[in-house]
Amino acid sequence: MNKKIAAILLSIFLLFPFTIYAEIKIGYVVVEKVLKDAPQTASSNKKLEKEFKSRTDGLQKKVKAIQAQEKDFKKNSLTMTDSDKQKAQKKIQNSKIDVQRIERELREDIDIRRREEIGKLQQQINKSIEELAEKEKYDLILYQGVAYASKGIDITNDLIEALGKAK
């Protein structure tokens, strides 16, 4: 009888840690998918596009003007003097350098603003994760530095849906 009780107690003791782990609710979020599919991303991209539209259009006009200068130069170079050719080539080259500088500055400004918008979105993601965890009673939600996560604990779509409601 004592052996039976000891065996039952031993089996309960050995199974006890597994019952604790079975009660833990874990979720996993694919951040890249959230950043790509969240409704805030689309609105952020539209906002950035609108914000930089005038500068982008101005840059495109300058590129077209340079192309027109090059075309005109090729057309008239046979009748130009050598000094006029050099002046025209130098003017075109300086215009190209100027456009490259403007393009680089524009790209840098867009990158800075995009990082700001991503930072805002990450704050919203973290807030939504906390709200989802409390609502669905998750004990642990992971979203970076995970080697593997099964589809059963992937709550990415739930988070994207929550972000859509938060918008």
Backbone as a printed PyTorch tensor [residue, N CA C, xyz], in Angstrom:
tensor([[[  0.8110,  -1.1740,   0.0000],
         [  0.0000,   0.0000,   0.0000],
         [  0.8660,   1.2540,   0.0000]],

        [[  1.9000,   1.2280,   0.8410],
         [  2.7960,   2.3630,   0.9030],
         [  3.5260,   2.5640,  -0.4290]],

        [[  3.8020,   1.4450,  -1.1010],
         [  4.4820,   1.5510,  -2.3970],
         [  3.5570,   2.1980,  -3.4230]],

        [[  2.2560,   1.8810,  -3.3580],
         [  1.2940,   2.4760,  -4.2860],
         [  1.1680,   3.9770,  -4.0470]],

        [[  1.0940,   4.3750,  -2.8110],
         [  0.9840,   5.7990,  -2.4760],
         [  2.2590,   6.5250,  -2.8970]],

        [[  3.3950,   5.8940,  -2.6390],
         [  4.6590,   6.5000,  -3.0340],
         [  4.7420,   6.6350,  -4.5460]],

        [[  4.2640,   5.6320,  -5.2770],
         [  4.2790,   5.6860,  -6.7400],
         [  3.3530,   6.7810,  -7.2440]],

        [[  2.1950,   6.9240,  -6.6390],
         [  1.2450,   7.9720,  -7.0330],
         [  1.8380,   9.3450,  -6.7370]],

        [[  2.4130,   9.5100,  -5.5630],
         [  3.0310,  10.7870,  -5.2040],
         [  4.2110,  11.1120,  -6.1260]],

        [[  4.9880,  10.1080,  -6.4390],
         [  6.1230,  10.3140,  -7.3480],
         [  5.6390,  10.7150,  -8.7280]],

        [[  4.6140,  10.0550,  -9.2370],
         [  4.0980,  10.3960, -10.5670],
         [  3.4820,  11.7990, -10.5700]],

        [[  2.7870,  12.1770,  -9.5100],
         [  2.2370,  13.5360,  -9.4080],
         [  3.3810,  14.5460,  -9.3690]],

        [[  4.3890,  14.2480,  -8.5840],
         [  5.5380,  15.1370,  -8.4660],
         [  6.2460,  15.3020,  -9.8120]],

        [[  6.3930,  14.2170, -10.5640],
         [  7.0630,  14.2910, -11.8620],
         [  6.2030,  14.9910, -12.9160]],

        [[  4.9030,  14.8290, -12.8470],
         [  4.0160,  15.4600, -13.8220],
         [  3.6860,  16.9030, -13.4680]],

        [[  3.9270,  17.3210, -12.2560],
         [  3.5870,  18.6670, -11.8080],
         [  4.2170,  19.7650, -12.6650]],

        [[  5.4940,  19.7020, -12.9930],
         [  6.0690,  20.7670, -13.8300],
         [  5.3870,  20.8590, -15.2040]],

        [[  4.9610,  19.7470, -15.7520],
         [  4.3140,  19.7770, -17.0630],
         [  2.9420,  20.4490, -16.9950]],

        [[  2.2590,  20.2840, -15.8800],
         [  0.9540,  20.9380, -15.7510],
         [  1.1340,  22.4450, -15.6230]],

        [[  2.1950,  22.8750, -15.0190],
         [  2.4600,  24.3150, -14.9160],
         [  2.7150,  24.8850, -16.3110]],

        [[  3.5480,  24.2250, -17.0810],
         [  3.8870,  24.7150, -18.4090],
         [  2.6900,  24.6520, -19.3590]],

        [[  1.8130,  23.7300, -19.1510],
         [  0.6500,  23.6030, -20.0200],
         [ -0.2890,  24.7900, -19.8540]],

        [[ -0.2420,  25.4630, -18.7330],
         [ -1.1260,  26.5810, -18.4600],
         [ -0.5790,  27.9040, -18.9900]],

        [[  0.6420,  27.9430, -19.4080],
         [  1.2300,  29.1760, -19.9260],
         [  0.7610,  29.3900, -21.3600]],

        [[  0.2550,  30.5820, -21.6400],
         [ -0.2190,  30.9200, -22.9860],
         [  0.8310,  31.8190, -23.6400]],

        [[  1.3620,  31.3370, -24.7650],
         [  2.4480,  32.0350, -25.4560],
         [  1.9800,  32.4430, -26.8470]],

        [[  2.4090,  33.6260, -27.2730],
         [  2.1180,  34.1050, -28.6230],
         [  3.3830,  34.6040, -29.2760]],

        [[  3.3620,  34.6360, -30.5920],
         [  4.5130,  35.1010, -31.3600],
         [  4.0430,  36.0350, -32.4690]],

        [[  4.7810,  37.1060, -32.7140],
         [  4.4240,  38.1000, -33.7260],
         [  5.5720,  38.2290, -34.7180]],

        [[  5.2420,  38.2010, -36.0080],
         [  6.2270,  38.4270, -37.0680],
         [  6.2330,  39.9320, -37.3450]],

        [[  7.2330,  40.6250, -36.8160],
         [  7.2780,  42.0820, -36.8730],
         [  7.3140,  42.5940, -38.3080]],

        [[  8.0820,  41.9440, -39.1660],
         [  8.1940,  42.3920, -40.5520],
         [  6.8280,  42.4020, -41.2380]],

        [[  6.0400,  41.3810, -40.9710],
         [  4.7050,  41.3040, -41.5690],
         [  3.8090,  42.4070, -41.0210]],

        [[  3.9180,  42.6740, -39.7290],
         [  3.1120,  43.7320, -39.1260],
         [  3.5000,  45.0770, -39.7390]],

        [[  4.8040,  45.3400, -39.8380],
         [  5.2600,  46.6090, -40.4120],
         [  4.8220,  46.7520, -41.8700]],

        [[  4.7010,  45.6380, -42.5640],
         [  4.3060,  45.6730, -43.9730],
         [  2.7870,  45.7770, -44.1330]],

        [[  2.0250,  45.0550, -43.3180],
         [  0.5810,  44.9220, -43.5300],
         [ -0.2900,  45.8090, -42.6420]],

        [[  0.2870,  46.4660, -41.6620],
         [ -0.5270,  47.3010, -40.7710],
         [ -1.1230,  48.4740, -41.5510]],

        [[ -2.3700,  48.8270, -41.2700],
         [ -2.9980,  49.9550, -41.9710],
         [ -2.2310,  51.2630, -41.7690]],

        [[ -1.5700,  51.4030, -40.6390],
         [ -0.7990,  52.6110, -40.3650],
         [  0.3680,  52.7590, -41.3430]],

        [[  0.8950,  51.6280, -41.8360],
         [  2.0060,  51.6840, -42.7840],
         [  1.5670,  52.3390, -44.0790]],

        [[  0.4200,  51.9470, -44.5900],
         [ -0.0840,  52.5320, -45.8340],
         [ -0.3510,  54.0220, -45.6610]],

        [[ -0.9700,  54.3970, -44.5530],
         [ -1.2560,  55.8250, -44.3430],
         [  0.0370,  56.6080, -44.1410]],

        [[  1.0140,  55.9960, -43.4990],
         [  2.3110,  56.6390, -43.2990],
         [  3.0150,  56.8530, -44.6410]],

        [[  2.9560,  55.8380, -45.5070],
         [  3.5790,  55.9650, -46.8250],
         [  2.9180,  57.0630, -47.6490]],

        [[  1.5930,  57.1540, -47.5840],
         [  0.8760,  58.2120, -48.2970],
         [  1.2520,  59.5810, -47.7540]],

        [[  1.3830,  59.6560, -46.4470],
         [  1.7560,  60.9100, -45.7960],
         [  3.1500,  61.3560, -46.2540]],

        [[  4.0930,  60.4160, -46.2850],
         [  5.4490,  60.7390, -46.7230],
         [  5.4790,  61.1260, -48.2000]],

        [[  4.7090,  60.3960, -49.0020],
         [  4.6520,  60.6980, -50.4310],
         [  4.1230,  62.1150, -50.6580]],

        [[  3.0930,  62.4740, -49.9310],
         [  2.5040,  63.8090, -50.0580],
         [  3.4880,  64.8720, -49.5690]],

        [[  4.1660,  64.5740, -48.4740],
         [  5.1030,  65.5160, -47.8730],
         [  6.2780,  65.8300, -48.8080]],

        [[  6.7490,  64.8410, -49.5430],
         [  7.9320,  65.0260, -50.3840],
         [  7.6020,  65.1370, -51.8730]],

        [[  6.3350,  65.2160, -52.2150],
         [  5.9210,  65.2510, -53.6230],
         [  6.5040,  66.4430, -54.3730]],

        [[  6.4410,  67.6220, -53.7900],
         [  6.9310,  68.8070, -54.5000],
         [  8.4300,  68.7190, -54.7600]],

        [[  9.1810,  68.2240, -53.7840],
         [ 10.6320,  68.0880, -53.9820],
         [ 10.9570,  67.0130, -55.0150]],

        [[ 10.2030,  65.9160, -54.9830],
         [ 10.4100,  64.8400, -55.9550],
         [ 10.0790,  65.3220, -57.3600]],

        [[  8.9670,  66.0400, -57.4920],
         [  8.5850,  66.5730, -58.8060],
         [  9.6240,  67.5690, -59.3130]],

        [[ 10.1330,  68.4240, -58.4220],
         [ 11.1740,  69.3880, -58.8090],
         [ 12.4260,  68.6900, -59.2900]],

        [[ 12.7830,  67.6150, -58.6190],
         [ 13.9690,  66.8420, -59.0240],
         [ 13.7560,  66.2150, -60.3940]],

        [[ 12.5760,  65.6670, -60.6230],
         [ 12.2870,  65.0640, -61.9310],
         [ 12.3450,  66.1100, -63.0440]],

        [[ 11.8720,  67.3180, -62.7720],
         [ 11.9450,  68.3890, -63.7670],
         [ 13.3940,  68.7310, -64.0950]],

        [[ 14.2360,  68.7810, -63.0910],
         [ 15.6570,  69.0840, -63.3220],
         [ 16.3240,  67.9820, -64.1400]],

        [[ 15.9650,  66.7210, -63.8710],
         [ 16.5270,  65.6040, -64.6440],
         [ 16.1070,  65.7160, -66.1010]],

        [[ 14.8390,  66.0370, -66.3350],
         [ 14.3600,  66.2030, -67.7100],
         [ 15.0420,  67.3750, -68.4000]],

        [[ 15.2980,  68.4470, -67.6570],
         [ 15.9870,  69.6050, -68.2270],
         [ 17.4110,  69.2350, -68.6460]],

        [[ 18.0780,  68.4310, -67.8210],
         [ 19.4300,  67.9800, -68.1650],
         [ 19.3900,  67.1040, -69.4090]],

        [[ 18.4170,  66.2150, -69.4730],
         [ 18.2890,  65.3540, -70.6590],
         [ 18.0500,  66.1930, -71.9070]],

        [[ 17.2620,  67.2410, -71.7720],
         [ 17.0140,  68.1330, -72.9090],
         [ 18.2960,  68.8710, -73.2950]],

        [[ 19.0720,  69.3060, -72.2950],
         [ 20.3630,  69.9640, -72.5720],
         [ 21.3100,  69.0250, -73.3100]],

        [[ 21.3620,  67.7690, -72.8580],
         [ 22.2390,  66.7860, -73.5120],
         [ 21.7970,  66.5330, -74.9490]],

        [[ 20.5090,  66.4180, -75.1500],
         [ 19.9800,  66.1920, -76.4970],
         [ 20.2980,  67.3820, -77.3900]],

        [[ 20.1120,  68.5770, -76.8530],
         [ 20.4130,  69.7930, -77.6100],
         [ 21.9070,  69.8770, -77.9180]],

        [[ 22.7270,  69.5010, -76.9310],
         [ 24.1750,  69.5280, -77.1390],
         [ 24.5780,  68.5670, -78.2540]],

        [[ 24.0610,  67.3480, -78.2300],
         [ 24.3780,  66.3740, -79.2750],
         [ 23.9460,  66.8770, -80.6410]],

        [[ 22.8120,  67.5250, -80.6800],
         [ 22.2770,  68.0330, -81.9320],
         [ 23.1230,  69.1800, -82.4850]],

        [[ 23.5890,  70.0720, -81.5970],
         [ 24.2920,  71.2760, -82.0430],
         [ 25.8090,  71.1990, -81.9010]],

        [[ 26.3400,  70.1140, -81.3890],
         [ 27.7870,  70.0470, -81.1240],
         [ 28.6240,  70.1310, -82.3920]],

        [[ 28.0950,  69.6860, -83.5120],
         [ 28.8610,  69.7290, -84.7540],
         [ 29.0980,  71.1570, -85.2310]],

        [[ 28.2010,  72.0570, -84.8950],
         [ 28.3320,  73.4420, -85.3620],
         [ 28.9190,  74.3600, -84.2980]],

        [[ 29.2290,  73.8440, -83.1260],
         [ 29.7590,  74.6660, -82.0260],
         [ 31.2700,  74.7590, -82.1140]],

        [[ 31.7800,  75.8450, -81.5720],
         [ 33.2370,  75.9680, -81.4610],
         [ 33.6840,  75.1130, -80.2870]],

        [[ 34.9710,  74.8670, -80.2260],
         [ 35.4980,  74.0410, -79.1320],
         [ 35.2430,  74.6730, -77.7680]],

        [[ 35.3980,  75.9700, -77.6600],
         [ 35.1720,  76.6270, -76.3590],
         [ 33.6860,  76.5670, -75.9770]],

        [[ 32.7960,  76.7150, -76.9660],
         [ 31.3630,  76.5950, -76.6750],
         [ 31.0050,  75.1730, -76.2590]],

        [[ 31.6330,  74.1760, -76.8990],
         [ 31.4130,  72.7720, -76.5320],
         [ 31.8280,  72.5410, -75.0860]],

        [[ 33.0100,  73.0570, -74.7160],
         [ 33.5110,  72.8680, -73.3500],
         [ 32.5800,  73.5410, -72.3310]],

        [[ 32.1160,  74.7540, -72.6700],
         [ 31.2030,  75.4660, -71.7650],
         [ 29.9070,  74.6810, -71.5910]],

        [[ 29.3800,  74.2010, -72.7070],
         [ 28.1230,  73.4450, -72.6540],
         [ 28.2970,  72.1500, -71.8710]],

        [[ 29.4080,  71.4350, -72.1170],
         [ 29.6700,  70.1910, -71.3920],
         [ 29.8490,  70.4550, -69.8920]],

        [[ 30.5450,  71.5480, -69.5770],
         [ 30.7610,  71.8910, -68.1700],
         [ 29.4340,  72.2460, -67.5000]],

        [[ 28.5810,  72.9780, -68.2240],
         [ 27.2720,  73.3410, -67.6790],
         [ 26.4360,  72.0940, -67.4190]],

        [[ 26.4600,  71.1660, -68.3720],
         [ 25.7110,  69.9150, -68.2040],
         [ 26.2740,  69.1160, -67.0320]],

        [[ 27.5820,  69.0230, -66.9430],
         [ 28.2170,  68.2660, -65.8510],
         [ 27.8860,  68.8910, -64.4970]],

        [[ 27.9480,  70.2250, -64.4030],
         [ 27.5960,  70.8990, -63.1400],
         [ 26.1300,  70.6750, -62.7790]],

        [[ 25.2690,  70.6670, -63.7800],
         [ 23.8530,  70.4000, -63.5450],
         [ 23.6520,  68.9870, -63.0140]],

        [[ 24.3710,  68.0270, -63.5820],
         [ 24.2720,  66.6340, -63.1090],
         [ 24.7450,  66.5120, -61.6660]],

        [[ 25.8350,  67.1740, -61.3500],
         [ 26.3600,  67.1340, -59.9740],
         [ 25.3360,  67.7460, -59.0150]],

        [[ 24.7320,  68.8500, -59.4230],
         [ 23.7250,  69.5120, -58.5960],
         [ 22.5210,  68.5870, -58.3750]],

        [[ 22.0690,  67.9360, -59.4210],
         [ 20.9300,  67.0230, -59.3120],
         [ 21.2690,  65.8410, -58.4060]],

        [[ 22.4730,  65.3170, -58.5210],
         [ 22.8900,  64.2040, -57.6580],
         [ 22.8920,  64.6340, -56.1890]],

        [[ 23.3460,  65.8550, -55.9190],
         [ 23.3610,  66.3750, -54.5510],
         [ 21.9270,  66.5170, -54.0320]],

        [[ 21.0570,  67.0840, -54.8420],
         [ 19.6510,  67.2650, -54.4450],
         [ 18.9950,  65.9070, -54.2010]],

        [[ 19.2800,  64.9520, -55.0810],
         [ 18.7040,  63.6040, -54.9330],
         [ 19.1750,  62.9450, -53.6440]],

        [[ 20.4630,  63.0780, -53.3430],
         [ 21.0170,  62.4900, -52.1150],
         [ 20.3850,  63.1250, -50.8770]],

        [[ 20.2440,  64.4610, -50.8710],
         [ 19.6240,  65.1510, -49.7390],
         [ 18.1640,  64.7280, -49.5730]],

        [[ 17.4590,  64.6080, -50.6930],
         [ 16.0630,  64.1860, -50.6540],
         [ 15.9440,  62.7790, -50.0780]],

        [[ 16.7840,  61.8830, -50.5540],
         [ 16.7680,  60.5040, -50.0600],
         [ 17.0430,  60.4590, -48.5580]],

        [[ 18.0190,  61.2550, -48.0990],
         [ 18.3410,  61.2880, -46.6710],
         [ 17.1690,  61.8250, -45.8590]],

        [[ 16.5310,  62.8840, -46.3500],
         [ 15.3770,  63.4480, -45.6400],
         [ 14.2180,  62.4560, -45.5810]],

        [[ 13.9800,  61.7620, -46.6780],
         [ 12.9140,  60.7560, -46.6990],
         [ 13.2330,  59.6290, -45.7190]],

        [[ 14.4900,  59.1860, -45.6870],
         [ 14.8870,  58.1180, -44.7640],
         [ 14.6940,  58.5460, -43.3050]],

        [[ 15.0440,  59.7820, -42.9940],
         [ 14.8720,  60.2770, -41.6200],
         [ 13.3950,  60.2710, -41.2390]],

        [[ 12.5540,  60.8000, -42.1080],
         [ 11.1170,  60.8350, -41.8330],
         [ 10.5250,  59.4330, -41.7510]],

        [[ 10.9940,  58.5300, -42.6250],
         [ 10.4860,  57.1530, -42.6000],
         [ 10.8330,  56.4860, -41.2660]],

        [[ 12.0510,  56.7180, -40.7820],
         [ 12.4430,  56.1530, -39.4870],
         [ 11.5770,  56.7170, -38.3560]],

        [[ 11.2410,  58.0100, -38.4520],
         [ 10.3510,  58.6030, -37.4470],
         [  8.9810,  57.9370, -37.4740]],

        [[  8.4570,  57.7250, -38.6680],
         [  7.1390,  57.0930, -38.8060],
         [  7.1730,  55.6450, -38.3160]],

        [[  8.2580,  54.9410, -38.6050],
         [  8.3910,  53.5560, -38.1320],
         [  8.4660,  53.5310, -36.6030]],

        [[  9.1540,  54.5010, -36.0240],
         [  9.2260,  54.5960, -34.5630],
         [  7.8470,  54.7800, -33.9460]],

        [[  7.0320,  55.6460, -34.5620],
         [  5.6600,  55.8420, -34.0770],
         [  4.8620,  54.5500, -34.1980]],

        [[  5.0260,  53.8630, -35.3330],
         [  4.3070,  52.6070, -35.5410],
         [  4.7520,  51.5510, -34.5400]],

        [[  6.0310,  51.4900, -34.2390],
         [  6.5170,  50.5150, -33.2670],
         [  5.9300,  50.7730, -31.8830]],

        [[  5.7450,  52.0440, -31.5360],
         [  5.0970,  52.3550, -30.2660],
         [  3.6490,  51.8620, -30.2630]],

        [[  2.9600,  52.0550, -31.3850],
         [  1.5830,  51.5740, -31.4960],
         [  1.5390,  50.0510, -31.4350]],

        [[  2.5170,  49.4020, -32.0800],
         [  2.5830,  47.9380, -32.0610],
         [  2.7660,  47.4490, -30.6280]],

        [[  3.6970,  48.0450, -29.9030],
         [  3.9410,  47.6260, -28.5180],
         [  2.7020,  47.8210, -27.6570]],

        [[  2.0240,  48.9510, -27.8410],
         [  0.7960,  49.2070, -27.0810],
         [ -0.2750,  48.1780, -27.4330]],

        [[ -0.4240,  47.8860, -28.7210],
         [ -1.4280,  46.9040, -29.1530],
         [ -1.0870,  45.5050, -28.6580]],

        [[  0.2010,  45.1770, -28.6140],
         [  0.6170,  43.8680, -28.0830],
         [  0.2140,  43.7530, -26.6140]],

        [[  0.4700,  44.8120, -25.8520],
         [  0.1090,  44.7890, -24.4350],
         [ -1.4060,  44.6450, -24.2570]],

        [[ -2.1690,  45.3940, -25.0580],
         [ -3.6330,  45.3230, -24.9590],
         [ -4.1380,  43.9370, -25.3570]],

        [[ -3.5720,  43.3770, -26.4310],
         [ -3.9680,  42.0470, -26.8810],
         [ -3.6040,  40.9950, -25.8360]],

        [[ -2.4360,  41.1410, -25.2340],
         [ -2.0030,  40.1900, -24.2080],
         [ -2.9500,  40.2170, -23.0070]],

        [[ -3.3510,  41.4040, -22.5900],
         [ -4.2680,  41.5040, -21.4640],
         [ -5.6510,  40.9630, -21.8280]],

        [[ -6.1260,  41.3060, -23.0190],
         [ -7.4610,  40.8800, -23.4420],
         [ -7.5340,  39.3660, -23.6150]],

        [[ -6.5370,  38.7770, -24.2680],
         [ -6.5400,  37.3430, -24.5630],
         [ -5.8320,  36.5170, -23.4850]],

        [[ -5.3430,  37.1840, -22.4530],
         [ -4.6900,  36.5340, -21.3100],
         [ -3.4420,  35.7410, -21.6950]],

        [[ -2.5620,  36.3810, -22.4910],
         [ -1.2760,  35.7710, -22.8280],
         [ -0.3100,  35.9980, -21.6820]],

        [[  0.5110,  34.9910, -21.4200],
         [  1.5410,  35.1260, -20.4040],
         [  2.8390,  35.6450, -21.0070]],

        [[  3.0430,  35.3440, -22.2900],
         [  4.2910,  35.7110, -22.9550],
         [  4.0340,  35.8990, -24.4390]],

        [[  4.4820,  37.0510, -24.9700],
         [  4.4200,  37.2880, -26.4130],
         [  5.8220,  37.6660, -26.8610]],

        [[  6.3090,  36.9410, -27.8480],
         [  7.6510,  37.1710, -28.3810],
         [  7.5490,  37.7770, -29.7700]],

        [[  8.5200,  38.6560, -30.1090],
         [  8.4910,  39.1660, -31.4670],
         [  9.8520,  39.4500, -32.0660]],

        [[ 10.9080,  39.1820, -31.3710],
         [ 12.2310,  39.3130, -31.9750],
         [ 13.1660,  38.2900, -31.3590]],

        [[ 14.1430,  37.8780, -32.1500],
         [ 15.1490,  36.9690, -31.6390],
         [ 14.6510,  35.5580, -31.3910]],

        [[ 13.6760,  35.1210, -32.1740],
         [ 13.1330,  33.7760, -32.0050],
         [ 13.6070,  32.9170, -33.1680]],

        [[ 14.2070,  31.7880, -32.8600],
         [ 14.7130,  30.8980, -33.9070],
         [ 13.5740,  30.1650, -34.6120]],

        [[ 12.5480,  29.7970, -33.8790],
         [ 11.4130,  29.0780, -34.4620],
         [ 10.1720,  29.3330, -33.6250]],

        [[  9.0620,  29.4860, -34.3120],
         [  7.7620,  29.5830, -33.6380],
         [  6.7380,  28.8870, -34.5170]],

        [[  5.9390,  28.0190, -33.9250],
         [  4.9320,  27.2990, -34.7020],
         [  3.7880,  28.2320, -35.0720]],

        [[  3.0560,  27.8530, -36.0870],
         [  1.9210,  28.6580, -36.5490],
         [  0.8150,  28.7150, -35.4910]],

        [[  0.8110,  27.7480, -34.6090],
         [ -0.2050,  27.7090, -33.5630],
         [ -0.1060,  28.8620, -32.5780]],

        [[  1.0740,  29.4120, -32.4020],
         [  1.2260,  30.5290, -31.4690],
         [  1.4310,  31.8570, -32.1990]],

        [[  1.3750,  31.8560, -33.5290],
         [  1.5510,  33.0750, -34.3170],
         [  0.2850,  33.9260, -34.2270]],

        [[  0.3910,  35.0870, -33.6020],
         [ -0.7550,  35.9770, -33.4350],
         [ -0.5930,  37.2500, -34.2720]],

        [[  0.2250,  37.1820, -35.3060],
         [  0.5000,  38.3530, -36.1340],
         [ -0.7710,  38.9390, -36.7340]],

        [[ -1.6140,  38.1000, -37.3080],
         [ -2.8440,  38.5930, -37.9290],
         [ -3.7840,  39.2220, -36.9060]],

        [[ -3.8210,  38.6720, -35.7060],
         [ -4.6340,  39.2590, -34.6410],
         [ -4.1280,  40.6550, -34.2970]],

        [[ -2.8120,  40.8020, -34.2720],
         [ -2.2170,  42.0990, -33.9620],
         [ -2.5050,  43.1170, -35.0670]],

        [[ -2.3930,  42.6780, -36.3260],
         [ -2.6860,  43.5700, -37.4460],
         [ -4.1390,  44.0180, -37.3890]],

        [[ -5.0130,  43.0790, -37.0470],
         [ -6.4410,  43.4210, -36.8910],
         [ -6.6390,  44.4320, -35.7610]],

        [[ -5.9450,  44.2430, -34.6520],
         [ -6.0430,  45.1750, -33.5230],
         [ -5.5020,  46.5480, -33.9090]],

        [[ -4.4370,  46.5820, -34.6910],
         [ -3.8920,  47.8570, -35.1470],
         [ -4.8800,  48.5610, -36.0820]],

        [[ -5.6070,  47.7750, -36.8720],
         [ -6.6260,  48.3450, -37.7550],
         [ -7.7320,  49.0040, -36.9620]],

        [[ -8.0830,  48.4050, -35.8500],
         [ -9.1250,  48.9800, -34.9820],
         [ -8.6070,  50.2140, -34.2500]],

        [[ -7.2980,  50.2130, -33.9530],
         [ -6.6980,  51.3370, -33.2280],
         [ -6.4920,  52.5470, -34.1140]],

        [[ -6.4950,  52.3250, -35.4110],
         [ -6.2520,  53.4020, -36.3640],
         [ -7.3070,  54.4540, -36.2010]]])
